[in-house]
């Protein structure tokens, strides 16, 4: 496998984590206007990307290949949990 092929595979593997990390804080700010964000948009996106990338890595390790819906569901649930924690959702 050439370096460009490896880069292509890595970019495609982390693409769902990137889009989740980009859209989740933006939609949270749009939909939950009453709640102020504790962290900046960049910090939230960075945390979400790391959480989602770890979820994708764990799914790859557990199932032996990527692209399983269970992995994506876990990624979304972990992303939602981290968003709830960063917005201090327990303070309702």
Buried (B, 14 or more C-beta within 10 A) or exposed (E): EEEEEEEEEEEEBBEBBBEBBBEBBEEBBEEEEEBEBEEEEEEBBEBBBEBBBBBBBBBBEEEEEBEBEEBBEBBBEBBBEBBEEBBEEEEE
